[in-house]
Amino acid sequence: MKRNLALYILIFVSFMLFSCQGVDPFPTYRFTPREARLLESKPRSCVFEDLKGDSKDMFLFAFTGASPQNHLIVFDLNFKAISQVNHHYPIRGIKVITNPLTDQNLLFYTFNDQRRVYLQALKYEWTKPLKREDWMFEPIERTDRLIDNPDYEWFANIIPEFIEDIDGDGKQELVCRAWDGFTTNPRGLVVYDLASRKIKWQYLTTTHIATLLFDDFDRDGKKEFILGNIAFKNSRESLNGIDDENGWLVVLDRFGKEQYRNKQFSGYGGVYLKAYDADGDGSPEIYKLISTWGSAETANYIEQMRWDGSHFIRICSYNSESPFNMNQYFFLQEMDNRGTVWNLIMDKAKGLVVLDKNLMPVSHQVKSRIITMWDSEDINLNGYHEILLQTEDDHFILLDHRGHVMASLANPMKGEDNVQAFIVNVGFGMPRQIAIIGSKQLQFYSIDRYPLPVLIYNLLQQYWLVLISLLALVIALAFWQMLRTRQLLFTLSDHSTQGIIVVSGTNRICFINRYLCELLPGSTDVRRYRSLSHSFPELKVIMEMALKGVSYTSQQELHFQNNKFRMVKVIRIGWMWRKHIIMLYPEQIDHPDMQEKLVWADTARRLSHHVRRHITNVLLAIEPIESMCANNTSSRENMHIIRDEINQIKVFTHAFQRFTELKDYDLQPQDIVPSIEHCIARINFPASVTLIKDWSLASVSAFIEPIRFEEALTNLLGNAIEALPEGGTIQLSVKEFPNHSGTDGDLSVLIEVEDSGKGIPPKYLDEIWQPFFTTKQSGTGIGLPETKKIIESMHGTITIQSEDKIGTIVSVWLRGK
C-alpha cells in the first residue's frame, strides 16, 4: 500500500511539473489606464525627456501639420504647450543631451532640405517669461548621385550622442553620428566644436555606425572611440577602408585617427557595443554582440573583451546556434545600484536569453519571443529596474529584477503605425508611468498591484488544471486515509475490553466490536443490529444528548444484557461524514489489574488500622514517662520530639490509606462557591499572608463530590501558605468558560490558586506528582498526588505553572453543568 501511494504521488508531481512548464506565470501587477490624448497628427518623431531638469519629463512631439507646416512642440505632462518650433522641412529626429559643464539640458533636433542636413539646438532659460536660444550647427552637404532626383526622399539626419572635451584642449565638443538611408550619404562620425558649432573633424563611412563608445579602455590616460556598424549592403563603395557589406569593429583616437580596424563578419548584420566595469578595476570592459541575418551562415554571439591599446583580448563569450534579432541596441542593462547587470538577447529560436555580467545564463519567466526592448527604469522606486519589452504576440510586458513578468498588456493601439513605448518620469519621488504612442493617440498607464481577489482569480484561471488535479489527489488521499483509519479503528476495537459501537449520522450502526458482540443474543449474526433506536434504545437517548457537542460522557450506570456499564462516552469523528463512536466502559471488578488494586487498597486499610492501634498504645505508654520528666528540661524536649514524630507517622499512615482508596463518586452538579467559602473559613491564614478572592459570580455549578473537593482545595491552599514563610499574597479565582472542553468532555469551570511565594525549582516540576516525593522535612509527599487523584476522579484536570523565586499557579478545570 505504501509503495503504491509513493508511486501515485511521484506520478502526480511529475505531471504537475510538466503541465506547469507550458503555462506562462501570471503577472501580479497591471497596466492601469490613466490620461489619454488624441494626437493632432501622426508623429514623425517623439520622445519623453527631462528637459527642465526637475525629474519630470516633457513630451517632445514633432509632426507635419495641415499647412503643410512642420512643428516641434514641447508639452508638459498636462499637455500644456511650453514651446513651439515651426519649420518648412520635416523634423527627423529629437534628442536631449546634458552639458556636463553647465549641467543644463539642450534640446537637439535635425532636419534636411534635400541638399543639406542640419542640426539645431534649443537652450532654454526657465524663467518667466521663458527664454530660448537657437543654435544652428554647420550643415553637411549632400553629395550622392540622386541629389537632383525629385522623386527620391533623402532621409539624412544627424544624431547627437554626448558633449565632452574629448581632446583635452579645454573646449567642449559635440559628438554625433551621421545617418542616412539608401544613398549612404552622410554616414559616419561627426564632431562639432560646441562653442562655434563648426565641424571639427569627421570620420566618414559608407555604413551606419550603430553604436559608439568613448572611454579610456587601455588605461593610458587618453580616451578612445570604439565603433560598431550595421551592414545593410546599400552600397559596395568603401570609405576609410570600411564598406556596407561587412560588419566592422573600429578604434579611433580622440582626434579621429584610426588605431584599429577588423572585419567581424560578411553579409547583413550588426556589431553592437556596450561598456561596463565588470571586474571593478576602474577600467570598463567591452561587450560586443554580433547579430546577423540573411542567407549567410554566420555565428551569432556575445563577447566580453578588453582593449590593450592595440588588440582586443577576449575574456568570455556566449555562442548561439541560432541567429539573434536585429536592433540589439539596448542589450546591456544595469538592474540596480549593486552591480547587477543583465545582457538581454533576442534570440530568434530560443526567445529571450538573459546573461549576467560574466555571460552566465540567468533564469526568467518570459515564454513569448521578444521583438523590441523599449526602456529600463526603476518604475516603483524600490531600487530595482524594470525592463519594458514588446512580444511577438503584440503584448507589452514588464520584466522585473528577479526575471518575473510583473505586468502584461495587449497592445492597445493594435493596427496603428509606428507604435512606441516609453517609461516616463512624472515627478520627483513619484512612481514612473508607461506611455504608449500610436499614430493617432497617446495613452498613459500606471503600474499597480492587482487586488487580492483578482490575483486569486488569475491563479485559478492560469492553473485550473493543476489545481483540479491537486484537489483530486487531496480528495483521493483523504478518502484513502479515511478507509485506512476506519480499518485500523475496527481492528483495534476488536481487541478492546470496552464495548464499541460506530454510528453513522445519529442512528445507523456501522460497526459493533467483538467484545460487545459476545454480549448480544445471536452474536453470530450482528447484521440485524443496524438501528440504534431499535436495537439499543438506551444508547439512542444518550446519543441525542451527545449531538449538542463534540463529545459527551454519561456517568449513569447502564444495565445492558445482564451486564453493568459504569460509564458511556460518545465521541464525534469526521467532518464531512458525521460519525460517532459510542464507548461503553464495563465494571472492571474481574479485571486482573482491578483485582490487584483492590488487594492494595485492602492491604493499605489493614496496615493503617494496625499502625494506628500500635501508635495509640505507644502514646498511652509515654504519658507516665512524660510526667516523670516534667522537671528535666532536656528529657521533656526529647519526649516532645518523640510525640511529634509519632503524630507524623499517624498522619502519613492515614494519608496513605486515603491515597489507595478506590471509590467512584456520585457526581452531581453542585454550587462550588459555598464549598470554597467553607474551605477558606476552616483555614487559619497567617497575618502576613493576604488572601484575595477573585470571583464575581454568586453561583458556579460543577460536577463535584463536595467533601473531597474541599479536601483537595485545602491541600492546595495549605501548600500556598507553606510557600510564603515570610508572608505574601494568595489569589483564589473562580471563572466560567462555557466553550472550553478537554479530552473527557466539557471542562468549563476554572479554579486557580496563585501565590507569590518561592516557587518550585524546574528540576522538581516533573516529580511533584509522584507519591511520597517531598522537599519538606515534615511533608508526607502524598498531598499533591492525592489532590490530583481527587480532581481526576471527578473527571477534571489539574496543572501547575511555577517559576523559581517568583511564585506558583495551580489551575483546576472541572466539568460545568
N, C-alpha and C positions, 0 to 999 in steps of 0.2 A: 504493500500500500504506500509506504513512504517513498520507495523508488519511483513508483508511478506518479505520485504527486510532484516530486522533484522534476521529473521529465516534463510534466504538463507546464509547470512554472517556467522551465527553461524554454520550451517551445513558445509560450506566450510572450516572454520578454524578448526573444528573438524577433517575433512577429511585430511587436511594438517598435523596436529599434528600426526594423526595416521599413515599417509604414511611416515612421516619423521622418525618414530621410527624404521622402518625396514631398514633404509639406513645408512650405515656407513659414518660418516663425512669424507670428502676427505682431504688428507694432504695438507699443504701449503709449505712443504719443500720436497726435493727429494734426493735420493742417487745418487750422480754424480760419475760415474766411473773415477778412477784415475789410478795409476800404477797397473799393473798385472804382476804376476810372475808364471812360471811353477815350480813345486817342483821336486827336484831330486828324491824323494821317498815319500812314504806315511808316514806322521809324526806319530811317537809314542807318542811324547809329544811336545807341543809348547806353548809359551807364549810371550806376549809383556811386557817388563818391563824396567823401567828407571834404568838400571844397572850403568850408569855413574853418575847419579845424576844431569844431566843438563836439566831436563824437556823434554827430548827427548828419546822415547822408543827405545829399541833394540829388534830384533826378535831372540828369543832363540829357536832353532829348533833341536830336537833330532829325529834321524831316523836310520833305518838299511840300510846299503849300499849293493852293489852287492857282496862284498867280500866273505862271509857276514861279514862286519865290521860295528860296531855301532858308530855313530858320534853325537856329540853335537857341533853345530856351532853357534857362536854369530855373527849375521849380524847387520849392521846399516840399516837405512831405505832406503838407496840407494842400499841395498843388496851387500854391500862390506863385506867380511868375516873379522871379527876383531879377533876372537879367535876360536880354534877348539880343542875338546877333543875326542880322539878315544878310543873305548872300545870293548872288546871281547863280553861283555854281553849287552843286550838291556837296554837302559836308560828308566826308567818307570815313572819318574816324575821330573819336573823342578820348582823351586820356588826361588824368590829373597826376601831376608829378610834384613832389615836395622838394623845395630848395633847401638843402641841409644847412646852408649858411644862414638863411633868414628864418628857417622853419615855417615858410609860407608856401601854401599850395597854389600851383599855377594850372590853369585850365588850357590844355592844348587841343587844337582841332586842325584837321588837314583837309584840303580840297585841291582840285586841279581844274584848269581851264582848257584841257585837252592839248595844251602845248607846254605848260609848266605845272609842276606840283608844288604846292605851298604848305607851309606850316606856320600857324599863328598861335599866340598865347595870350591869355587874358589874366591880368594881375588885378585882383580886387582889394580894395580897402573897405573893410566892413564898418563903415561909418554911416551916419545919416546926414545928408543923402549918400547913397552908395557911390563909390568912386571906382573907376575901371581904367586900366591902361591896356592898350592893344599893342602887342609886339608882333612884328612881321619878320620872319626869318628868311634868309636868302633862298629863293626857289631853285629847283633843279630842272634843267631844261630837258625836254623830251627829244630823243634822237632816233627813235625807231623808224622803220620804213613805212609804217601805216599812219604817220602823222597827218597826212593830207587826205586820209580816207574818212569822210564824214559818217559813214555807216558803222564805224568801229568806235566803241566807247572805251576810252583809256581809263583804267581803274587805279592809276598810280596814287599812292599815299605815303606819308612819312609818319612812322610810329615812334614817338619819343620813349626812351627807356629809363634814363636816370640823369641826374645832374651831379657833377663831381669835378674837382680839379684833377683830371686824370694824369696830366703830365708834370704836375708839380711846379707850374710857372706862376702860381698864385692867382690864376684866373679860372673861373668855373667854365666847364664845357657841358654841353647838352649832347648826350649820346643817343642816336636814333637808328632805326632800321628803315631802309627804303624798300617798298613793297609794290609789286606790280603784277598784272595778270599775264596774259598770253604774250605780250610784247617784250617782256623781261626787261623793261627799262622804266624807272631805275630799280635796281636790286643791289643790296649790299649794306654796308655800314657807313653812316654819315655822322660826323662830329662837328658841332657848331661851337663857336665862341659865344657864351651866353650873353655877354655884355654887348657885343657888336652885332650878334645874330648872323654873323657871316660863317660860311663853311670853312672849317679849319683844315680838315682832311677827310678823304673818302676812301673806303675800300670797296670797290665796285665788283660785282659778280653777275653772272647770268642766272644764278639760282637764288632762291629765297633763303635768307638767314632765319632759321626757325627759332633758335634760342641763342642767347649770348651770356657769358659770364665774365665778370671783371673782379679780380682779386689777386692777392699775392700768393699764388698757389705753390711756388717753389721756395718761398721764404727768403728771397734775396733782397727784400726791401722795396721792390718795384712790382707794381701790379701789371697783369697781362690780361688780354682778351682771349677767351676760348669760344669759338663759334661752331654751331652745327647747322646744317641746311636741310631743306626739304626738296627732294628732286621730283619735279613734275614732268620732266622731259619736254618742256615747252620749246627748247632751243638746243641746237648742237654746238652753238658757239661757247667759248670759254673766255673768262677774264681772270687775270691773276692765277692762271692755272686751274681754275675751278669751273666746272660745267654744271648743267642741269640734268645730266643723265646718270649721275652717280651721287652717293652720299659721301660727304666730306667732313673731316674734323680739322679745324684750323686754329692756330695760336698766333696772335698778333701782340706786339709790344704796345706800350701806351701811346706810341706815336703812329701806330698803324702799320708798322713794318712787320712782314710775315716772319715768324720764327719756326713754324711747323705746319705741314700740310700732309694729310694722309687720307687716301680713299678708303671708305668704310664698307661700301657695297656698290653693286651695279644695279641700275634699274630704278623703279619707283620706290620711294621710301623717305624716312626722316631720321635725322640724328638729333635727339632731344637731350638737353643737358640740364642738370641741376647741381648745386654745390651745397655741401653740408659738412661741418666738422664732426665726423662720426667718431673719431677716437679722442676728441677733446684736447688735441695738442696745439690748438690755436691756428692751424692751417687747414682750410677746408679740403675735403676730398671731392672728387668729381664723380657724379653719377651719370653714366651715358646709357641711353635707351635707344636701341636700334629697332625701328618698326618699318617693315617693307610690305609692299603689295604688288599686285600684278602677277605675271606668269613666271618671273624669275624665282627660282628656289633659293632663297637667302635666309639664313638662320636669323631669328629674332631673339634678342637677349637684352639684359640689363647688366651693367658692369660698374663696379666701384673701382676707381683708379686714382692715381696721384701723379701730378706733373712735377718732374725734377729739373726743369729748365731746358731739356732737350728731347725727352721722351715721356710717354705715358707709361706708368707702371701699374699693372693690373693687381688689385687686391683680392677681389672676389667677384663672382658673377652668378647669374641665374639664366639658364638657357631654356628656351621653349621649343617644342617640336612643331607648334602651330604659330601662325603669324599673329601679330598684335594689330589692334585697330589703328587707324590714322588719328592724328590730333592728340598726341600724348603730352601736351604742353605742361600740364599741371600734375605730373605723375608723383612727385615727391611732396609730401605734406607733413608738417610738424603738428602732432596731435595734442601736445601740451607743452608746458614750460619746463618739463622734467627730462627732456632729451628723448622723448618717444617720437620716432619718425617712421612714417609708412611710405612705401613705394607702391602706388596703386596702378596696376597694369590691366588694360582692357584686352584680354586675350580672346581671339575670335572663336576658339574651340572650348577653352576652359572657363570662359566668363571672367569675372573679376578675380585677379590674383593680387594678394596683398603680401608684401615683403617688408621685413624690418630694416633697420639701417645697415645690418650685416647681410642683407639679402636672404634671410631665412623666412620661410613661409609663416604667415600669421593667419589663424583661423578666423572666419567671419561667417555670417548667415545670409549673405546675398546669393540667391539662387538664379536670379534673372541675369541675362547678359547686359552689360553697361555700354552705352553708346557715347555718353558725354559726362565729363566731370566739370560741374559748373563753378563751385566755390567751396571754401572751407573757412569756418569761423566758429568761435565759441558762442553758440546761439543762446543757451540758457545760463551763461555766465557761471559755470561750475568749474572752470579751469581746464576743461577738455574741449577739443574741437570736434565739430560735426562736419561731415562732408556731404554736399548736395550733389546727387547723381541723377542721371536720367537713364531709364532702362529701355531695352529693345521693345518691350511691350508697352512703351509710352507711359511710364509712370515716373514721377519724381519721388525719390526716396532720400532719407537722411540716414547716414551710417555713423554710429557713434564710436567712441574710442575703444569700446570692447568688441567691435565688429558686429554689433547688433543693428538690425534695421529698426530704428526707433519711430519712424513715421513714413507713411506712404500716401501718395496722392495720384490718382489718374489725371493725366494731362487735361486741365480744364479748358484748354484752347485747342483741342484736337481739330485738325483741319486747317488751322491758320498757318501762315508762312512765318519762318524765322522766329519760332518761339524761343525765348531766352529766360534764364532764371538767375536771380541774384540773392545773396544774403545781405540784408540792409540794416545799418545802424540807425536806430530810431531815437537815440538819446543816451547820455552817459548813465550807466548803471541800469539800463533797461534791456530786457531780453531782445535779441535781434529778431527780425521778421524775414519772411521769404517773399520776394516779388517775382511774379511770373508775367512776362510781357509777350503778347502776340502782335499780330498786325493791326488789331482793332481795339484792344483793351489791355488794361493793366490791373492785376489783382494782387492784393497783399494778403499774406497768411501769417498768423502767429502759430507757434509750435506749443501745444498744450497737451498735458497728460489726459488720457481717456478717463472718464468717471469709472468707478469700480463696476457698476452694472454692465457697462459697455465692454469692459475688459473680460468679464465673465462670459458675456455673450460671444465675444470674439474667440475666447478659449474653446467654448462649446462648438462654435461653428468650424473652427480650424481643426480641432482634434476630436470630432464627434465619433469617428470610427474607433480611435484608440480608447476614448472614454467609455464607449459602449462595450468594447471588448474587456476593458478593465472591470467595468461593472459586472459583466457576465462572469468573469473569473472570481470576483469577490462573492457573488451570489453562489457560485458553484462551490467555492471553498467553505462558505458559511453553511451551505446545505450538507457538504461532506462532514464538516466539523459537528454539525448537529446530529447527524446519523451516528458518527463515531462516539459522541458524548452520550447519546441515548443508549448505544450498545454497551458502553462502559458502565453507565448508570445501572442498566438492567443486570449486568454481570456482577457488579459489586453488591447490588441489592439482594441478589440471591444468596450471598454469603453473610448477610446481616442478621443479627439476632433481634432486630426490631421488625415490626410489620410495616411494609412499604406499599403504598398504592399510588400510581401515577394517573392523574385525571386530566383529560383534555377538555379545555373550557371549564365548565363548572359541574359537569355531571358524567360525561362519558369516561369509563375506566379503560385505560390503555394497557396497564400492567399491574400485576399483583405478584409480589416476590414469593419465593419458595417458603419462607417462614410462615407467612400468613396463609398460603395455600394449604399447608398442612393442618391448619386450624379449621378450614372450611369443610363443610359436609360436601361430599362428592368432589374432593380435591383433584380427582383425576381429570375433571372437565371444568376448567375455570372460564370457558368461553361464555357461560351463561351469566357470569358476573360482569356485566357491561354497563350497568346503570348504577350510579352511586345512590340515587334516591330510592331505587327499587331494592338493591341488594344490601346497602348499608345506610339506612335512614338516619341512624345516629350521627354518622360522619357527614351526611348532607347538611345537617343543622350547623355543624362546626364549619363546614366549607362556606356556607352563606355568611357566617361571621368573619371568615378569613378574607372574603372578597374586598373588604374595606382597606386592606393594606398589602404590603409585600409579603409579610409573614404573620402568623398568628399561632399562639400557644394556648392550649386549654389545659388547666391543671386539674380539672374534674376527672374523677375516676370513671373509666368506661368498661362496662362488662360486655364482652363480645365472645359468643360461642364458648361460654363457660370459662373464659379467660379474663383476667383482670389487667387493665392497662392503666398505669398511673398518670400518663400524660399523652396528649395528642398534639402534634405540631404540623402546621400546614405552611409550605413554602412555595411561593410562585416562582417559576422559572420561565425563561424565554421572554421575548418582547414582541416578536411578530406572531408566533403561535402561542397563545396563552395556555400554559400547562401548570399544574400544581402537583406537588409531592406531599402526600399525607403520611406522616411517620407516627406509628403507634409504639409507645415505649411500655413494655410489659413490666410487671413487678419482677425484680431480679433476685428474689429470695433464694431461688435454687441455683443461681449462678455461682460458680466456684469463687470468683472474686468477691461477690457479695457475702458468701459464707465466711470467707477469710476476714472481711471487715467486721462482720458480726462477732466473730471469735475475738478479734482485737478489742472491740467495744466492751464485750463481757469481761475480758481479762482486765481492761482498764478499770471497770467498775469494781471488780473484786479486789484489785490491788489498792484502789483508793480507799475502799472500806477497811481493809486490814491495816493500812498505814495510818488512817485516822484513829482506829482503835488503839494502836500501839502509841501513837502520839499522845492521846488522852491519858494513857497510863503513865507516860513519862512526865507529863505536866503535873499530874497528881503527886508523883514521887518527888518532884523537885520543890514542891511548896514547903515541906518541913526543912529542907536544906536552906532555902532562902531565909526562913525565919532564924535559923542558926547563924547565918552570915550577915544578919542585919547590921551589926556594928563593925564589920570588916569591909572597908570601902573597896579594896581590891577584889575580894570574893564576890561582893554584891555586883560589881561591874561584869565579872565573868558570868555570873548567873543570868544577868540581863542579856548578855550576848547569846547564851545558850537558849534562852526563851525566844529571842528574836529569830534565831536560826530554825528552831522547831516550828515556829509560825510560818516561816518561809517554805519549809517542807510541806506544811499543811496546805498553803496557798498553791504551791506548784502541783501537788497531788490532785487538788480539786480542779485546777485548770486543765491538767492532763486528761482527767475524766471527761470534762466538758468538751474538750477538743476531739475526742474519739467517739463522741455520741453520734449515732445515726438517727435522724429524725426528719420526716417530711412535714413541713409546716403547713398549716391550713391557712393559706394566704387569702386575705380578703382586702378590698380597698379600704384603707384607713386614713384618717386625717393625721398626718405625721407631726403637725405643729404642736399639739398637746404633749406628745411623747418627747419632742425636743425640749419643750419648756420644763417638763418633769425631770428630764435628764440633767438639765442645767441647774435646777433647784437642788439636786442631790449632791452636786459637786461643790467643794469648798475651794473657791478660787483665791489664791494669794492676793494680798493687797497690791503687790507690784505688777500683777497681771490684769490687763484690761480686756474685757470681752465685748466684742462688737457684734450685735445681732443684725444681720442684713437680710431681711425679707419683708415684703410689703403685703403679701397675700395673707388673708385671715385664715384661709384653709387651703391645704395642699394634700391631695389624695394620692396614695401609692399603695402597692401590694406589699404589706409587711406583716411580720409577727411582732407585735409591739414590745414584748419583754426582751426578746433577743435583739431587736433593733436598738432599744435603749442601751443594752449591754455593749453592742458594737460602738455606738456613738460615745459612750462613757470611756471606752478604751482609747478612742481617737482623741477626745478632749484631754484625757489623762496624759497621753503621750505629748500633746502640745504643751501642757503645763510643765512637764518634766524638761522640755526643750528650752524653757525660759527660767533658768535658775536665778538670773539677775533681773527678772521682770521683762515685760514686753507686751505685745498685743496679740490676741487671738480673734480672728474674724470668722464667724459661723454664718454661712449664707445658704439660702434655700431658693431655688429658681425652678421654673417650669419651662420646658421646650417641647411643645406639642408635636413637632415634626421630627424630633430626634428618635433614632432607633439604633439598636445594637443587634448582635448576632442572634439573640434569643427573643427578639421582638421589640416592641416599643419601649424605649427607656427614656422617659420624658421628664423625670424629676431628678434634679442635680442638687446634692448637698456637698458643700465644700468647707473644710476646716483648714484655715490658713494661719500659720504662726510666724512670728518674726524672730524665731529662735536660732540656734546654732546650725541647724540644717543637718543633713545626712551626707557623709563623705561619699563621693561617686563609687568608690570600690565596694561599698556596702549595699548599694541600691538593689543589686540582684539577689542579695542574701536575706533581706529583711523579711521575706515571705516564708523562709524556711523555719519549721518548728524548732524551738529551743535555741535559735540564734539570738544573742543579745550582746550589746556592748555596755550594759549597765550591771553593776555589781549585784544589785538587788532584783534584777529582772528575771523573768521566767522564760522569755523567748516564745511565749505562747500567745501574747496579746494580739499582735498584728495577724498572724496566721489564723487565729480563731475569728477575728473580725472579718477577714477575707472570706472564711468559710461561711459565716453567718450571712454576709451580703450575697454571696453566690447562691446560697441555699434559697434565698428569696428572689433568685433569677436577676440579680443586679450585678454591677461591676464596681471595682474599686481600683484606683490608680494613685500613684504618688509621684509628685514632682518636687524635687528638693535641690537646693544649691548650698554648698558648704558655707557656713557663716552668714548666710542670707535669710534662710527660712524654708519652710516646707508647706506644700499644699496637698491635701488629701481630697480626692474627688470621688464621690459615691453616686452612681447612677442607679435609680430604681424604676421599676415599671410603674407608669402612671395609670390612672383609671381610664 
